[in-house]
């Protein structure tokens, strides 16, 4: 399960809505990173039955995300959660420490269900974009996120260096289709490195 806000949903400009615009039991629309990740996984593991759930919800703040997160965990029962969240809190002026506390509560909810978490940093923002009001906060937030990951013993996927401003939409906040493809590749390699099992040699 990929869980987060519009950066995960991949189909929203971040407008608040009462429900996600897609079915969270699916990978979502083709340009989202969960859908791109699903394509990579199914191509690489053609004999396995794989599912990717797009738990992105545009406009959501992490401090309000816990009830929805727990509902999705119980309904879809993912083995692994890719968690990238918190940018809307930063955009709305929430203190970094509060956002980190919200992320920690999500991690705890997954761990209570014996689910693995891969914690993702946030991508940069382009300072000249109209929605990139949290651009100066991304680097310090990511540093605190890495400290949290070390404290709770979850791996971090640092996407920040790999998503340049050319992979951001004109608003300076959201990610282009090319950027989502890059995200999918980064998460795919992280999943392979941690969870791929060597092939069992056939009996002679």
N, C-alpha and C positions, 0 to 999 in steps of 0.2 A: 504494500500500500504506500502510495505517495501521499503525504498529508501536508497541507499548507493553505495558502491563500491564492490569489490570482496568478502568482508566479508558477504555482503548481497546476491550477485549473487550466491555464493556457488559453482561455477563451473569453476572458473578462477584462474590462478596463478598470476593475476594482470597485465597481458600483455596488453598494449594499443591496442585498436581495434577501428574501426570506428563505430561499432554497437555492442550492447550486443549479446551474443551467444545464447540467449533464447528469447522467446516471452514475453515482459514485461506485456502483458495482462493475463499472467498465473502465477501460483505460482513458476514456474521454475522447475529445476530438483529435483529429490526425496531427495537428500542429503542436499539441501539448507534449511536454517532455514525457509524461507517463505513457502516452500512446507510442512515442518514438522508442521508449525503453522496451515496451512490449514487443515491438517489431524486432528489435535487436535480440531479445531473449528467445523469441520463437524461431528466429532464423538460426541462432546458434545452438539451440536445443530442440531440434525438430521432432524428436521422438517423445518429448515430455509434454504433459499437459500443464500449462502455466497460466496463471491469472495475474493481472496487474489492475489494481483499483486506484482510480483517480479521486483522492479525497481533498482536492483543492476547492476552495470556496472564496471567490473574489470579495474583497472588502473586509474580511474577517480579521479581528485582532486576536492574538494568541491568548490574551487574558480572558477572552470569552469562548475559547475553542474547546475546553475540556469536555463539556457534555456531548458535543458532536463527535469528538474524537473517541470517547468511550463507546458511544452508540455504534460508530463504524467498526471499531475493534471487535465488539461483540457480534455484530451482524456478519462481517466478512472474514473474521478470524485470520488475518494475514500472518505469515511466518516472519516477515521482515517489514519494518516501517522505515521509509525514507522521510525524514522530518526536516522541512525547510519552512520556517514560519517566523513571524515577528516584525516584518517590514511595515505593516500598517500601524502597529503600535508606535514604532519609531517615527513614522510620518506624522502621527497625531500627537507627538510630544511626550510619550510615556518614557519614564526613566529607564535606562538600559538595564539596571538591576531588576526592575519589576518584570521586564520582558524575559530576562533570563530565568527568573523564578517561574514564570508561566511555562517556558520550555521545559524546565525541570519537572513540573507537574505532569506534562504530557509523557515524558520519558518514564516517570514512575508508573503511570497508568499502563503503559505497554509492558513494562517489566513485570508488573503484577500478574499479567496474563502470559508470562513466559515468552514474550515476543521480542525479537531482536530489533534494535534501533540503529540506524545509520543517520547521524546528525550532520546536516549540511549547513555550511556557512551561507551567508547571503551574498548575492552578486553586487557589484558596484553600482552606483547610480551616476548618471551624467549630470553634472551641476547645472547645465543650461536648460535641462528639461523642466517642464512646468510642474511635474509631479515628483521631482527628485529633491524634495525638501529635506530628506534625511541623509543626503550624500555624505556629510562629514561624520555621521554616526556609524557608518557601516564598518569601517576598520576597527574602531574600539568595540563595537558589538561583537564582531567576529572573534576578537581576542578574548572577550569574556565567555563566548560560546565554547571556545576551545578549552578554557579553564574549567567550565562546567563539565564538558565531556570527559576530561581527565578525572575529575572528582567522582563522577558516577560511572566511570568505566564503560563508555560507549565510544565507538570510532567516529571520527570526523572526516567528512569528505569536503575538502577545501576547494570549492568551485570558484572562489573570488578571482584567482589569477587567470582563470581560463575563459572568463566571459568579459571581453573588452567592450568599450562603449559602442563599438560598431555593431555589436549584437544586442543593442538596446533599441527600443522603439522611440519615436520622437518625443514621447513624454518623459524620457530619461529614467523611467522606472521599470517598465515591463520588458520582456525578453522577446526577441524576434524568433521566427521559425528556425533560423540557423542557430540561434542561441539555445533553443530548446533541444535541437539535435545534439549540440555539444553537451548539454546537461545530461541527456540520455546516455551518451557515450561515457561520460565520467562516472555516472552511477552504475552503468553496466560493468565497467571494469572493476569498480569497487565490489560489486556483488560477486563477480567471478573470482576475484582475489580472495574473498573471505569464505565463500560457500560452495564453489565448484568442487565436485568430488572427482578424483581420477577415474577414468574408465576402467572397468574390470575386464581383465583379459579373458577371452573365451576359452572354454575347455577344449583341449585337443583330443 
